[in-house]
């Protein structure tokens, strides 16, 4: 493709940010361009004295208008740069590649590994590349070639997340190699999970919650009753069942969640008769549980950042405290709530304020006994805190 090489000038504030390693191309920088930029255009950023600061590319996505790729004037944005960064990222995952109990993890995490706008995930010898802008997608050939020369994947898939507002582009996601079985069985800390690599934007498991599921299995589920809300395919429920939970209850509004959750239990030979699965709105389930005087020892609350049902719209930033209030009401004394969000603009301090607000309003005391953020295979830049998007708190109800 033909692409432009555009020079843009950063004011003193932006120049200082970029010199310190801030990776996002800001809208105010793009507004300088005399002609409309094309997705994938290369950018050179200079300060007000026309001194080089950084180079990157234009790619419009929810988080910004592209990414900085280098602050070194001699670096060229080409296939070799992608090759070096992808090979380095894979090498850093050596411990995970060597772990025969875990066969699914992230091998390239966007700007944390040197190229914002793209991630690569490993699923039992299959690779899934996700592109978050049309800009980075113009460099697809470089990325695929670098991946193929770095690791002998059995097959490659891609997800295009750059339709309107970052939505998934409906397409056949298979790229080349052998097609994965459906489902593809992966291991995570010795537990089997069923995933689908060519079935929409998601695969059936959120890899960033690996450490949280491990703690639930090893420490928080034996002999316990467990409620998993916004349960998706039931991964937290399976983790609890494999850790010795008395029984689990999974609740999700999506109609497919039931069959997929049953499948997750079955591939682990878990007795489905001991598990309950409800396809319904979580807030409606909370009302039902209180009416029936149900309560649980462990409650997992991991909603999407934004969701809409027929009756209401849910937003983490507005409604999480209300959600926690409902969870507190059906959590047993000394029981634990696993409160989680992947909202990138919500910091841990603000998230903890939601917890304080919810427990205080219910006149219930609590202790945060563990907290987690993204695991080791999701590196992020200190200059860009939004990259550390995951916040998880294990909260004990004290009275």
Rosetta blueprint (number, residue, H / E / L):
1 X L
2 X L
3 X L
4 X L
5 X E
6 X E
7 X E
8 X E
9 X E
10 X L
11 X L
12 X H
13 X H
14 X H
15 X H
16 X H
17 X H
18 X H
19 X H
20 X L
21 X L
22 X L
23 X L
24 X E
25 X L
26 X L
27 X H
28 X H
29 X H
30 X H
31 X L
32 X L
33 X L
34 X L
35 X L
36 X L
37 X L
38 X L
39 X L
40 X L
41 X L
42 X E
43 X E
44 X E
45 X E
46 X E
47 X L
48 X L
49 X L
50 X L
51 X L
52 X E
53 X E
54 X E
55 X E
56 X E
57 X E
58 X E
59 X E
60 X E
61 X E
62 X L
63 X L
64 X E
65 X E
66 X E
67 X E
68 X E
69 X E
70 X E
71 X L
72 X L
73 X L
74 X L
75 X L
76 X L
77 X L
78 X L
79 X H
80 X H
81 X H
82 X H
83 X H
84 X H
85 X H
86 X H
87 X H
88 X H
89 X H
90 X H
91 X H
92 X H
93 X L
94 X H
95 X H
96 X H
97 X H
98 X L
99 X L
100 X L
101 X L
102 X L
103 X L
104 X E
105 X E
106 X E
107 X E
108 X E
109 X E
110 X H
111 X H
112 X H
113 X H
114 X L
115 X L
116 X L
117 X L
118 X E
119 X E
120 X E
121 X E
122 X E
123 X E
124 X L
125 X L
126 X E
127 X E
128 X E
129 X E
130 X E
131 X E
132 X L
133 X L
134 X H
135 X H
136 X H
137 X H
138 X L
139 X L
140 X H
141 X H
142 X H
143 X H
144 X H
145 X H
146 X H
147 X H
148 X H
149 X H
150 X H
151 X L
152 X L
153 X L
154 X L
155 X E
156 X E
157 X E
158 X E
159 X E
160 X E
161 X L
162 X L
163 X L
164 X H
165 X H
166 X H
167 X L
168 X L
169 X L
170 X L
171 X L
172 X L
173 X L
174 X E
175 X E
176 X E
177 X E
178 X L
179 X L
180 X L
181 X L
182 X L
183 X L
184 X E
185 X E
186 X E
187 X E
188 X E
189 X L
190 X L
191 X E
192 X E
193 X E
194 X E
195 X E
196 X L
197 X L
198 X L
199 X L
200 X L
201 X L
202 X L
203 X L
204 X L
205 X L
206 X L
207 X H
208 X H
209 X H
210 X H
211 X H
212 X H
213 X H
214 X H
215 X H
216 X H
217 X H
218 X H
219 X H
220 X H
221 X L
222 X L
223 X L
224 X L
225 X E
226 X E
227 X E
228 X E
229 X E
230 X L
231 X L
232 X L
233 X L
234 X L
235 X H
236 X H
237 X H
238 X H
239 X H
240 X H
241 X H
242 X H
243 X L
244 X L
245 X L
246 X L
247 X E
248 X E
249 X E
250 X E
251 X E
252 X E
253 X L
254 X L
255 X L
256 X L
257 X H
258 X H
259 X H
260 X H
261 X H
262 X H
263 X H
264 X H
265 X H
266 X H
267 X L
268 X L
269 X L
270 X L
271 X L
272 X H
273 X H
274 X H
275 X E
276 X E
277 X E
278 X E
279 X E
280 X L
281 X L
282 X H
283 X H
284 X H
285 X H
286 X H
287 X H
288 X H
289 X H
290 X H
291 X H
292 X L
293 X L
294 X L
295 X L
296 X E
297 X E
298 X E
299 X E
300 X E
301 X E
302 X E
303 X L
304 X L
305 X L
306 X E
307 X E
308 X E
309 X L
310 X L
311 X L
312 X L
313 X E
314 X E
315 X E
316 X H
317 X H
318 X H
319 X H
320 X H
321 X H
322 X H
323 X H
324 X H
325 X H
326 X H
327 X H
328 X H
329 X H
330 X L
331 X E
332 X E
333 X E
334 X E
335 X E
336 X E
337 X E
338 X E
339 X E
340 X E
341 X E
342 X L
343 X L
344 X L
345 X L
346 X L
347 X L
348 X H
349 X H
350 X H
351 X H
352 X H
353 X H
354 X H
355 X H
356 X H
357 X H
358 X H
359 X H
360 X H
361 X H
362 X L
363 X L
364 X L
365 X L
366 X E
367 X E
368 X E
369 X E
370 X E
371 X E
372 X E
373 X L
374 X L
375 X L
376 X L
377 X L
378 X L
379 X L
380 X L
381 X L
382 X L
383 X L
384 X L
385 X H
386 X H
387 X H
388 X L
389 X L
390 X L
391 X E
392 X E
393 X E
394 X E
395 X E
396 X E
397 X E
398 X L
399 X L
